């Protein structure tokens, strides 16, 4: 063939063909003559074959390179498709996670509502109800949220902290300030209760940051301040701690700062609560048409009013580590209070009792009658009636009411009206109820069993078979027979609204020509039964069969099959 070892990989001695001249050049004379190159010498033929082999080798390399490129591009496309698929799945998973969080939040709120309704509410239930009531139009909660912590133990408050963390995660940033303030207040209450529990220990076993004799003075300084005033005090204490000093009692000031954080959280919640009360009070006034004062009333202190006596300075006796020089040079909370009062310009937010009194006064001022409007206050499209014309309309309405007997139709009247619709001459009311043996219901101790109301119709008619056609005519018709029934059972107060009533067809023990049709719906209704003719039913809708439960009415309509005699 003329190929070398680098092309074939075989030698004359090592080849699967057993050819000792495998590497020798094969000369096909007839092919050379056909191509017209038979005159070439052997050396020229070898060079020509070598060129052809080299061209073939280069072409094979190109084909191989192209195949590798296609495989590489295919792998890249598959990798890109896989990446896109992963991104789509990640987006779907993210949506599912968000839906799962919203579902858990709805379930948590539903559990809270159920516990509140059953009288076993937890503190987190009351807080969740409070924060959700802010979004309602006119739902008013008169107490601040931190009052729900009164009377709780340390274990209850620790559970409340865990529940607050769960709500913060589920709400995903909504109402985060409210929950943080409640967390701060709860932690402060837990610290106070633990101090009370540890008060039985010896004085050498525990050291508090604030002396017990100073604590009451500190509380009196913080009490009644607005959030802005407390923030000014907070910044002053923080600046003092950052400045430091050799005689500074860090334990005292840090403990004071911790108490101040709790007071700031209470003040922020109180102001937020009062803002919500004002807004809802303003909405009530707008609905009642009562002229009100500005939406955010503010009480201002008299400029010449005498200030209340300053409480004793809490700084001089924090503990044995406080130096008198430090107490004289350090700005006490009372001094910071004076600075805060100067910046607040004497403003004080209305307290809860003031808002309640103002609401009662506004309600009394509005009276129980509509406010008399002047002519210029009426809208342009208003239709004004004279007193005698209004009296005539009132008398006409009373006459219409006396003629109809009732201004509105009750649910039971609607049921009977719907049950009587389409009642023809061949139908009659069927009200014979079959007494059932004494049945004991498991729910009888929880709900009072009652019989459902019903309006049944029996359809009768003539059957013109061969015998009747022979012995009767239209002037002397045969006796009517029962051809079907229409049962309408009224279940307006079912406990399980999604449960569909059922019917059971049972054989009559004393007479096989009849059957017992029993209806079962569940609490608080007892089963009810009727004795009907025992014949085969026609279940086709074309023949009037109906079995449905809608709007508290269970309807079972059916006709009996008619058999035709054929030879």
C-alpha positions as CSV (number, residue, x, y, z in Angstrom):
1,X,0.0,0.0,0.0
2,X,3.0,2.3,0.4
3,X,2.1,3.5,3.9
4,X,4.8,3.9,6.5
5,X,4.8,2.7,10.1
6,X,3.7,6.1,11.3
7,X,0.4,5.7,9.2
8,X,-0.5,2.1,9.8
9,X,1.3,1.0,13.0
10,X,2.1,-2.3,11.4
11,X,5.4,-3.8,10.2
12,X,6.3,-6.6,7.7
13,X,6.9,-9.0,10.6
14,X,4.1,-7.7,12.9
15,X,0.7,-7.4,11.2
16,X,-2.6,-9.2,11.4
17,X,-2.6,-10.1,7.7
18,X,0.5,-12.3,7.6
19,X,2.0,-10.3,4.7
20,X,5.8,-10.1,4.7
21,X,5.7,-7.3,2.1
22,X,3.1,-5.2,3.8
23,X,5.1,-2.0,3.7
24,X,6.1,-2.5,0.0
25,X,4.6,-0.3,-2.7
26,X,1.7,-1.8,-4.7
27,X,1.7,-0.8,-8.3
28,X,-1.6,-1.0,-10.1
29,X,-0.6,-0.8,-13.7
30,X,-4.1,-0.7,-15.2
31,X,-5.1,2.2,-12.9
32,X,-2.0,4.1,-13.9
33,X,-2.7,3.5,-17.6
34,X,-6.3,4.7,-17.1
35,X,-5.0,7.8,-15.4
36,X,-2.4,8.3,-18.1
37,X,0.6,8.3,-15.7
38,X,2.0,4.8,-16.5
39,X,5.0,6.5,-18.1
40,X,6.2,7.9,-14.7
41,X,9.1,6.3,-13.0
42,X,8.9,4.4,-9.7
43,X,10.6,7.3,-7.8
44,X,8.1,9.8,-9.1
45,X,5.2,7.5,-8.3
46,X,6.4,7.2,-4.7
47,X,6.7,10.9,-4.3
48,X,3.2,11.4,-5.8
49,X,1.7,8.7,-3.4
50,X,3.5,10.4,-0.5
51,X,2.0,13.7,-1.3
52,X,-1.5,12.2,-1.6
53,X,-1.0,10.4,1.8
54,X,0.1,13.7,3.4
55,X,-2.9,15.5,2.1
56,X,-5.1,12.7,3.4
57,X,-3.5,12.9,6.8
58,X,-4.0,16.6,7.0
59,X,-7.6,16.2,6.0
60,X,-8.1,13.6,8.7
61,X,-6.6,15.9,11.3
62,X,-8.9,18.7,10.2
63,X,-11.9,16.4,10.4
64,X,-10.8,15.2,13.8
65,X,-10.3,18.8,15.0
66,X,-13.8,19.8,13.7
67,X,-15.3,16.8,15.5
68,X,-13.6,17.9,18.8
69,X,-14.8,21.4,18.3
70,X,-18.4,20.2,17.8
71,X,-18.2,18.1,20.9
72,X,-16.8,21.0,22.9
73,X,-19.6,23.3,21.7
74,X,-22.2,20.7,22.4
75,X,-20.8,20.3,26.0
76,X,-20.9,24.1,26.5
77,X,-24.5,24.3,25.2
78,X,-25.5,21.5,27.6
79,X,-23.7,23.3,30.4
80,X,-25.5,26.5,29.7
81,X,-28.9,24.8,29.5
82,X,-28.2,23.1,32.8
83,X,-27.2,26.4,34.3
84,X,-30.4,28.1,33.0
85,X,-32.5,25.2,34.3
86,X,-30.8,25.5,37.7
87,X,-31.6,29.3,37.8
88,X,-35.2,28.6,36.9
89,X,-35.5,26.0,39.6
90,X,-33.9,28.3,42.1
91,X,-36.4,31.0,41.2
92,X,-39.3,28.5,41.6
93,X,-37.8,27.4,44.9
94,X,-37.6,31.0,46.1
95,X,-41.2,31.6,45.2
96,X,-42.2,28.4,47.1
97,X,-40.2,29.5,50.1
98,X,-41.9,32.9,50.1
99,X,-45.3,31.2,49.8
100,X,-44.4,28.8,52.6
101,X,-43.4,31.7,54.8
102,X,-46.7,33.6,54.1
103,X,-48.6,30.3,54.7
104,X,-46.9,29.8,58.1
105,X,-47.6,33.5,59.0
106,X,-51.3,33.0,58.2
107,X,-51.4,29.8,60.2
108,X,-49.7,31.5,63.2
109,X,-52.3,34.3,63.0
110,X,-55.1,31.8,62.7
111,X,-53.9,29.9,65.8
112,X,-53.7,33.2,67.7
113,X,-57.3,34.0,66.7
114,X,-58.5,30.5,67.8
115,X,-56.7,30.8,71.2
116,X,-58.1,34.3,71.8
117,X,-61.6,33.1,70.9
118,X,-61.3,30.1,73.2
119,X,-60.1,32.2,76.1
120,X,-56.6,30.7,76.3
121,X,-54.6,33.5,74.6
122,X,-50.9,33.7,75.0
123,X,-49.0,37.1,75.1
124,X,-47.8,36.7,71.5
125,X,-51.5,36.3,70.4
126,X,-52.5,39.6,72.0
127,X,-49.5,41.4,70.5
128,X,-50.2,39.9,67.0
129,X,-53.8,41.0,67.3
130,X,-52.7,44.5,68.4
131,X,-50.3,45.0,65.5
132,X,-52.9,43.6,63.0
133,X,-55.6,45.9,64.4
134,X,-53.6,48.9,63.4
135,X,-54.4,48.0,59.7
136,X,-58.1,47.8,60.4
137,X,-60.3,50.7,59.7
138,X,-62.0,51.3,63.1
139,X,-60.7,48.5,65.4
140,X,-59.4,50.3,68.5
141,X,-57.2,48.8,71.2
142,X,-57.3,51.1,74.2
143,X,-54.2,49.7,76.0
144,X,-50.5,50.0,75.1
145,X,-49.0,46.8,74.0
146,X,-46.4,46.5,76.8
147,X,-49.3,46.3,79.3
148,X,-49.8,42.7,78.1
149,X,-46.6,41.8,80.0
150,X,-48.1,42.5,83.4
151,X,-48.3,39.4,85.6
152,X,-46.1,37.2,83.4
153,X,-43.4,34.9,84.8
154,X,-39.8,34.7,83.6
155,X,-40.6,31.4,81.7
156,X,-43.6,33.1,80.0
157,X,-41.4,36.0,78.9
158,X,-38.7,33.8,77.6
159,X,-41.3,31.9,75.5
160,X,-42.6,35.3,74.4
161,X,-39.1,36.3,73.1
162,X,-38.9,33.1,71.1
163,X,-42.4,33.8,69.6
164,X,-41.4,37.3,68.7
165,X,-38.4,36.0,66.8
166,X,-40.6,33.6,64.9
167,X,-43.0,36.5,64.0
168,X,-40.0,38.7,62.9
169,X,-38.8,36.0,60.6
170,X,-42.2,35.3,59.1
171,X,-43.2,38.9,58.6
172,X,-39.8,39.6,56.7
173,X,-39.2,43.1,57.9
174,X,-42.7,44.2,58.5
175,X,-43.4,45.9,61.9
176,X,-39.7,45.3,62.7
177,X,-39.6,48.4,65.0
178,X,-42.6,47.3,67.0
179,X,-41.1,43.8,67.6
180,X,-37.7,45.2,68.5
181,X,-39.2,47.5,71.0
182,X,-41.2,44.7,72.5
183,X,-38.1,42.5,72.7
184,X,-36.2,45.3,74.5
185,X,-39.0,45.8,77.0
186,X,-39.4,42.0,77.6
187,X,-35.7,41.6,78.2
188,X,-35.8,44.5,80.7
189,X,-38.7,42.9,82.5
190,X,-36.9,39.5,82.6
191,X,-33.9,41.3,84.1
192,X,-36.0,42.9,86.8
193,X,-37.7,39.7,87.7
194,X,-34.4,37.8,88.0
195,X,-33.1,40.6,90.3
196,X,-36.1,40.1,92.5
197,X,-35.6,36.3,92.5
198,X,-31.9,36.8,93.4
199,X,-32.7,39.3,96.1
200,X,-32.6,36.5,98.7
201,X,-28.8,36.1,98.3
202,X,-26.3,37.7,100.5
203,X,-25.0,41.2,99.7
204,X,-21.5,39.9,99.1
205,X,-22.7,37.4,96.4
206,X,-24.1,40.0,94.0
207,X,-23.3,43.6,93.0
208,X,-25.8,45.7,91.0
209,X,-24.9,48.6,88.7
210,X,-27.4,51.0,90.3
211,X,-27.9,51.2,94.0
212,X,-31.4,50.4,95.2
213,X,-31.8,53.8,96.9
214,X,-31.0,55.5,93.6
215,X,-33.1,53.3,91.4
216,X,-36.4,55.0,92.3
217,X,-35.0,58.5,91.6
218,X,-33.7,57.3,88.2
219,X,-37.2,55.9,87.4
220,X,-38.8,59.2,88.4
221,X,-36.4,61.1,86.1
222,X,-37.2,58.9,83.1
223,X,-40.9,58.7,83.7
224,X,-43.2,60.9,81.6
225,X,-40.5,61.9,79.1
226,X,-41.2,61.7,75.3
227,X,-39.0,59.7,73.0
228,X,-37.1,62.7,71.8
229,X,-36.3,63.8,75.3
230,X,-35.1,60.4,76.3
231,X,-33.0,60.2,73.1
232,X,-31.2,63.4,74.1
233,X,-30.4,61.9,77.6
234,X,-29.3,58.7,75.9
235,X,-26.8,60.6,73.6
236,X,-25.5,62.4,76.6
237,X,-24.8,59.2,78.6
238,X,-23.2,57.6,75.5
239,X,-20.9,60.5,75.1
240,X,-19.9,60.3,78.7
241,X,-19.1,56.6,78.4
242,X,-17.0,57.2,75.3
243,X,-15.1,60.0,76.9
244,X,-14.3,57.7,79.9
245,X,-12.2,58.8,82.8
246,X,-10.2,57.3,85.7
247,X,-13.0,57.8,88.2
248,X,-15.9,56.8,86.0
249,X,-18.1,54.0,87.3
250,X,-18.8,52.1,84.0
251,X,-21.1,49.6,85.7
252,X,-23.4,52.3,86.9
253,X,-23.6,54.2,83.6
254,X,-24.0,51.1,81.5
255,X,-26.8,49.8,83.7
256,X,-28.4,53.3,83.5
257,X,-28.1,53.1,79.7
258,X,-29.8,49.7,79.6
259,X,-32.8,51.0,81.7
260,X,-32.9,54.0,79.4
261,X,-33.2,51.8,76.3
262,X,-36.3,50.1,77.9
263,X,-37.8,53.5,78.7
264,X,-37.2,54.7,75.1
265,X,-38.9,51.6,73.7
266,X,-41.9,52.2,76.0
267,X,-42.1,55.8,74.9
268,X,-41.9,54.9,71.2
269,X,-44.7,52.4,71.6
270,X,-46.8,54.8,73.6
271,X,-46.4,57.6,71.0
272,X,-47.2,55.1,68.2
273,X,-50.3,53.9,70.1
274,X,-51.5,57.5,70.6
275,X,-50.9,58.3,66.9
276,X,-53.1,55.3,65.9
277,X,-55.8,56.4,68.4
278,X,-55.8,59.9,67.0
279,X,-56.1,58.7,63.4
280,X,-58.9,56.4,64.2
281,X,-60.7,59.1,66.3
282,X,-60.4,61.4,63.3
283,X,-61.9,58.8,61.0
284,X,-64.8,58.4,63.4
285,X,-65.4,62.1,63.5
286,X,-65.3,62.3,59.7
287,X,-67.9,59.5,59.4
288,X,-70.2,61.2,62.0
289,X,-69.7,64.6,60.4
290,X,-68.4,66.2,63.6
291,X,-66.1,69.1,63.3
292,X,-62.8,68.3,65.0
293,X,-59.6,70.0,66.0
294,X,-56.3,69.2,64.2
295,X,-55.4,65.6,63.7
296,X,-52.4,65.7,66.2
297,X,-53.3,67.8,69.2
298,X,-50.5,68.8,71.4
299,X,-50.6,70.2,75.0
300,X,-48.1,72.9,75.7
301,X,-46.9,73.8,79.2
302,X,-47.4,77.3,80.5
303,X,-44.2,79.4,80.2
304,X,-44.7,80.8,83.7
305,X,-45.6,77.5,85.4
306,X,-43.5,76.5,88.3
307,X,-41.4,73.4,87.7
308,X,-41.9,70.4,89.9
309,X,-39.2,70.0,92.5
310,X,-36.2,68.3,91.2
311,X,-35.7,64.7,92.3
312,X,-32.7,63.9,94.3
313,X,-29.6,63.6,92.3
314,X,-29.0,59.9,91.5
315,X,-25.3,60.1,90.8
316,X,-23.8,60.8,94.3
317,X,-24.5,57.3,95.7
318,X,-24.1,54.7,93.0
319,X,-21.7,52.6,95.0
320,X,-18.4,52.7,96.8
321,X,-16.5,53.1,93.5
322,X,-17.8,56.6,92.7
323,X,-15.7,59.5,93.6
324,X,-17.2,62.8,94.8
325,X,-15.3,64.7,92.2
326,X,-16.7,62.6,89.5
327,X,-20.2,63.0,90.8
328,X,-19.8,66.8,90.8
329,X,-18.3,67.0,87.2
330,X,-20.5,64.3,85.6
331,X,-23.8,65.5,84.0
332,X,-26.5,63.8,86.1
333,X,-29.7,62.5,84.4
334,X,-31.6,65.5,86.0
335,X,-29.3,67.9,84.1
336,X,-29.8,66.0,80.9
337,X,-33.5,66.2,81.6
338,X,-33.3,70.0,81.7
339,X,-31.4,70.0,78.3
340,X,-34.1,67.7,76.8
341,X,-36.9,69.9,78.1
342,X,-35.2,72.9,76.5
343,X,-35.0,71.2,73.1
344,X,-38.6,69.8,73.3
345,X,-40.0,73.4,73.8
346,X,-42.3,72.3,76.5
347,X,-44.4,69.9,74.4
348,X,-46.1,67.0,76.0
349,X,-48.0,64.2,74.2
350,X,-51.5,63.5,75.3
351,X,-51.7,60.5,77.6
352,X,-54.2,57.7,77.2
353,X,-56.6,59.0,79.9
354,X,-56.7,62.4,78.2
355,X,-57.5,60.9,74.8
356,X,-60.4,58.9,76.3
357,X,-61.8,61.9,78.0
358,X,-61.5,63.9,74.8
359,X,-63.2,61.1,72.8
360,X,-66.1,61.1,75.3
361,X,-66.4,64.8,75.1
362,X,-66.4,64.8,71.3
363,X,-69.0,62.1,71.3
364,X,-71.3,64.1,73.6
365,X,-70.7,67.2,71.6
366,X,-71.8,65.3,68.5
367,X,-75.1,64.3,70.2
368,X,-77.3,61.6,68.8
369,X,-78.9,63.4,65.9
370,X,-77.4,64.5,62.5
371,X,-75.9,67.9,62.4
372,X,-78.1,70.6,60.7
373,X,-76.5,71.7,57.5
374,X,-76.8,75.1,55.9
375,X,-77.8,75.6,52.3
376,X,-74.3,76.6,51.2
377,X,-72.8,73.4,52.8
378,X,-74.9,71.1,50.6
379,X,-73.2,69.5,47.5
380,X,-74.3,70.7,44.1
381,X,-76.0,67.4,43.1
382,X,-78.0,67.1,46.4
383,X,-81.7,66.5,46.2
384,X,-83.6,68.5,48.9
385,X,-87.0,67.4,50.1
386,X,-89.6,69.5,51.8
387,X,-90.9,68.2,55.2
388,X,-94.4,67.5,53.9
389,X,-92.9,65.6,50.9
390,X,-90.7,63.5,53.2
391,X,-93.8,62.8,55.3
392,X,-95.7,61.6,52.3
393,X,-92.9,59.2,51.3
394,X,-92.8,57.9,54.8
395,X,-96.5,57.1,54.9
396,X,-96.3,55.5,51.5
397,X,-93.5,53.2,52.7
398,X,-95.5,52.3,55.8
399,X,-98.5,51.4,53.7
400,X,-96.4,49.2,51.4
401,X,-94.9,47.5,54.5
402,X,-98.4,46.8,55.9
403,X,-99.5,45.3,52.6
404,X,-96.6,43.0,52.3
405,X,-96.5,42.1,56.0
406,X,-92.7,42.2,56.3
407,X,-90.0,44.4,55.1
408,X,-87.5,41.7,54.4
409,X,-87.9,38.0,53.5
410,X,-86.4,35.6,56.0
411,X,-84.2,32.7,55.0
412,X,-87.0,30.2,55.8
413,X,-89.4,32.1,53.6
414,X,-86.9,32.1,50.7
415,X,-86.5,28.3,51.2
416,X,-90.3,27.6,51.0
417,X,-90.6,30.0,48.0
418,X,-87.9,28.2,46.1
419,X,-89.3,24.8,47.0
420,X,-92.7,25.7,45.7
421,X,-91.4,27.0,42.3
422,X,-92.8,25.1,39.4
423,X,-95.4,23.2,41.4
424,X,-98.1,21.9,39.1
425,X,-101.5,20.3,39.4
426,X,-100.1,16.8,39.3
427,X,-97.9,17.5,42.4
428,X,-99.0,17.7,46.0
429,X,-97.2,18.5,49.3
430,X,-95.7,15.4,51.0
431,X,-95.1,16.0,54.7
432,X,-95.5,12.5,56.3
433,X,-92.3,11.9,58.2
434,X,-91.3,8.4,59.2
435,X,-90.3,8.2,62.9
436,X,-86.9,6.8,63.5
437,X,-85.9,4.6,66.4
438,X,-84.1,6.4,69.2
439,X,-80.6,7.3,67.9
440,X,-77.8,8.5,70.1
441,X,-75.5,11.1,68.5
442,X,-71.9,11.6,69.7
443,X,-72.3,15.3,69.4
444,X,-75.5,15.5,71.4
445,X,-73.7,16.8,74.5
446,X,-72.2,19.7,72.6
447,X,-75.0,20.7,70.2
448,X,-78.7,20.6,70.7
449,X,-80.1,18.1,68.1
450,X,-82.9,19.5,65.9
451,X,-85.0,18.4,63.1
452,X,-84.4,20.1,59.7
453,X,-87.2,22.0,58.0
454,X,-88.4,20.4,54.7
455,X,-90.9,20.9,51.9
456,X,-91.5,17.7,49.8
457,X,-93.6,17.2,46.8
458,X,-95.0,13.9,45.4
459,X,-95.7,13.7,41.6
460,X,-98.7,11.7,40.6
461,X,-100.3,10.8,37.2
462,X,-102.1,8.3,35.1
463,X,-100.4,5.3,33.6
464,X,-102.1,4.4,30.3
465,X,-101.2,0.7,30.0
466,X,-103.1,-1.8,28.0
467,X,-105.4,-2.6,30.8
468,X,-106.2,1.0,31.6
469,X,-106.7,1.8,28.0
470,X,-109.2,-1.0,27.7
471,X,-111.2,-0.2,30.9
472,X,-110.9,3.5,31.2
473,X,-111.0,6.7,29.1
474,X,-110.4,10.4,29.6
475,X,-113.9,11.0,31.0
476,X,-113.4,8.1,33.5
477,X,-109.7,8.1,34.1
478,X,-107.9,5.4,36.1
479,X,-106.7,6.1,39.6
480,X,-103.5,8.1,39.9
481,X,-100.2,6.4,40.9
482,X,-97.0,7.9,42.3
483,X,-94.6,8.7,39.6
484,X,-91.8,10.5,41.5
485,X,-90.8,12.7,44.5
486,X,-89.1,16.0,45.0
487,X,-87.4,16.3,48.4
488,X,-86.2,19.8,49.6
489,X,-84.4,19.6,53.0
490,X,-83.3,22.9,54.7
491,X,-79.9,22.8,56.5
492,X,-78.9,26.5,57.1
493,X,-76.9,26.0,60.3
494,X,-74.6,23.0,59.6
495,X,-71.4,23.0,61.7
496,X,-69.3,21.5,58.9
497,X,-70.1,23.7,56.0
498,X,-68.2,21.6,53.5
499,X,-69.9,18.4,54.5
500,X,-72.6,17.4,51.9
501,X,-75.8,15.7,53.2
502,X,-76.4,12.1,52.2
503,X,-79.4,9.9,51.6
504,X,-79.8,6.2,52.3
505,X,-82.5,4.0,50.8
506,X,-83.5,1.2,53.2
507,X,-86.0,-1.6,52.9
508,X,-89.3,-1.3,54.8
509,X,-89.6,-4.2,57.2
510,X,-93.4,-4.5,57.3
511,X,-94.2,-3.9,53.6
512,X,-91.9,-4.7,50.7
513,X,-93.9,-2.4,48.4
514,X,-92.5,0.6,50.2
515,X,-89.0,1.8,51.2
516,X,-87.5,4.2,53.8
517,X,-85.6,7.2,52.4
518,X,-83.3,8.5,55.2
519,X,-81.4,11.8,55.1
520,X,-78.2,12.4,57.1
521,X,-76.4,15.7,57.3
522,X,-74.4,15.8,60.6
523,X,-74.5,18.2,63.6
524,X,-76.7,19.8,64.8
525,X,-79.3,18.1,62.7
526,X,-80.9,14.8,63.4
527,X,-81.6,12.2,60.7
528,X,-85.0,12.5,59.0
529,X,-86.8,9.7,57.1
530,X,-89.8,9.3,54.7
531,X,-91.7,6.3,53.5
532,X,-91.9,6.2,49.7
533,X,-93.0,3.7,47.0
534,X,-90.4,1.1,46.3
535,X,-89.8,1.2,42.6
536,X,-86.7,1.6,40.4
537,X,-85.5,5.2,40.0
538,X,-84.7,7.0,36.8
539,X,-81.2,8.5,37.3
540,X,-81.0,10.4,34.0
541,X,-81.0,14.2,34.1
542,X,-83.3,14.2,31.1
543,X,-86.0,12.6,33.2
544,X,-85.7,15.2,36.0
545,X,-83.2,13.6,38.3
546,X,-81.5,16.1,40.6
547,X,-79.2,15.6,43.7
548,X,-77.5,18.8,44.8
549,X,-76.7,20.8,47.9
550,X,-76.5,24.6,47.5
551,X,-77.2,27.6,49.7
552,X,-78.1,25.4,52.6
553,X,-80.8,23.4,50.7
554,X,-80.4,19.8,49.8
555,X,-82.6,18.7,46.8
556,X,-83.3,15.2,45.8
557,X,-85.7,14.9,42.8
558,X,-86.4,11.7,40.9
559,X,-89.0,9.9,38.9
560,X,-89.7,6.2,38.6
561,X,-88.9,4.2,35.5
562,X,-91.8,3.4,33.2
563,X,-91.9,-0.1,31.7
564,X,-93.4,-0.7,28.3
565,X,-95.0,-4.0,27.4
566,X,-93.6,-5.5,24.2
567,X,-94.5,-8.7,22.5
